[in-house]
Amino acid sequence: MAPYLPSAAAAAGRADFATIGAWIAPAARVLDLGCGDGSLLAYLQRERKATGYGIEIDDAGVLACIGNAVNVLQSDLESGLAGFDDASFDCVILSQTLQAMRHTEAIVNEMLRVGREAIVTFPNFGHWTHRLQILRGRMPVSSSLPYQWYDTPNIHLCTVADFDAFLDQRRLEVENRVVLAGGRSVSVLPNLLGELAIYRFRKA
Amino acid sequence: MTSFAATTGGADAAAAAAHARSGRSIGVVVPRLARFAEPLPLACGRVLPEFELAYETYGTLAADASNAVLICHALNASHHVAGHYAGEPDNVGWWDNMIGPGKPLDTDRFFVIGVNNLGSCFGSSGPSTVNPATGAPWGADFPLVTVEDWVDAQARLADRLGVRQFAAVMGGSLGGMQALSWAVRYPDRIRHALVIAAAPNLSAQNIAFNEVARQAILTDPDFHDGRFEAHGVKPRRGLRIARMIGHITYLSDEQMEDKFGRELRDGLKFSFAPEFQIESYLRHQGEKFAEYYDANTYLRITKALDYFDPASTAGGSLARALAPAVCRFLVVAFTTDWRFAPARSREIVKALVDNHRDVSYAEIAVPHGHDGFLLDDPQYLAVVGAYCDRIAAEGAGAAHAAPGAGAPGPGSG
């Protein structure tokens, strides 16, 4: 059995689990897009009695989910969420996956079609260490962006300010925004000091 | 490269089994026969006054009978699912790569039952067994049986073996349809359904292929309206052609191209003798099949496939049809399967999701087409293995105790 290699983001993600968990109502029905090895869903099942499904395209992730007793549906997110009816979930989560998707806007629309609300997390490209590396003339490599420019799956990186603008332009209502650094919430200069951004939003 | 174990059963499975990566063979197994004296009402309106089912079991039934798994077979397979018969080391069960000690469905933990379906020709009551009312073989008089009839008969076998509730019912292709039917017909008797390379019903194209195969048999001059035994003949030509047609649908275009391409046996002869390798391969498969298979059985099993359509009794809604099912599901499809394409499995998944049921779905990337469910893909075997591990870990305590994926439906709402 091939070991599942969680993305560095998922490995660093325990802090965002707690944040997300606090936003999930008890026994909520959750869809986790790009669920990896299913650890977030397993966490939400355990801590919040949440139910639902993960979607994962990668074979190793699917296998790990099954081992973790998480419902997983092997599917390509880029082709949308056609298998799910409108408003069939309390919450649709896209954890550390947005930046790797081609059809960014389409998936956000789909999330708010099938879910009452959406939670999106992504590595903040605006973190000062990333800015510094660019000033030095190199593509950023960090614990939240652990890839070299030539092997990164990340094609749509953004900053906290970028995502604020994205939601604002689409008139989506931000219910919560937490920016973490070293697992702690950052309230001062989050776009400069934050490593991981976590948003909860809905249609206004 | 994978050996070309193109097969839906029989000794061909031995080739596939040889590739099994882990686990051991269960070894020598013994087929058994269970006789049922209570009449079995059938979907067609007729009643089987009594019947027999051939079956095999592997492993040990737990004291609380909580570890039983039923294996349902596809079109031309049988109750001989794993191991081999004494003195017949090559007569290996058709899912021997999946089932045995240390294999994905581990017989050290599970009590596994393989059963031969009604109407088959491998031991259970069918066209080639004796009709107790006449003392002669049923032949063409054996009723047309459905997937639901099979499941009802299997439930009688479960009763006989002391299995009140299966840990899982599992099958590939037509076997997967039986697992689905179990979940709906006997929701409290099954904790998990493993529905592999199946479909919620046959497409027009699927039925079309079946009809061509049936026509090959029905129009064989040796068929004699199904009473060929009385004439001392067998409609071999029809069976051969039926099998050749079936075989084309079991393989992917890609796999066929890879294995045979346009390869010739011995140059062009400007004749109708087999020249291309694919021709001689299909003829060989047809010949073999015509020797061991019964024409009346083939007609009936293809009809059972055609008739299977749970949504038809629920106003065309598969979601409504599956609403009674409360078990957990593993649905598996194979990317190059065009007979029961992944989209068909996704229909099943969607209907289960609509009912808030626990379901996982794996789409296995293999070149083998529909036959993929019999072969040794590491991801496939690992997925089934991980799922079976989960079933074993849950034990009987999980019997519908879990709320499902937030299920509001019957049985948990």
Interface residues (C-beta under 8 A of the other chain):
Chain A: M1 A2 A27 R29 T51 G52 Y53 D59 V62 L63 C65 I66 G67 A69 V70 N71 V72 L73 Q74 S75 G83 F84 D85 S88
Chain B: L330 R346 V349 K350 V353 D354 H356 D358 V359 S360 Y361 A362 E363 A365 P378 Q379 A382 V383 G385 A386 Y387 D389 R390 A393 P403 G404 A405 G406
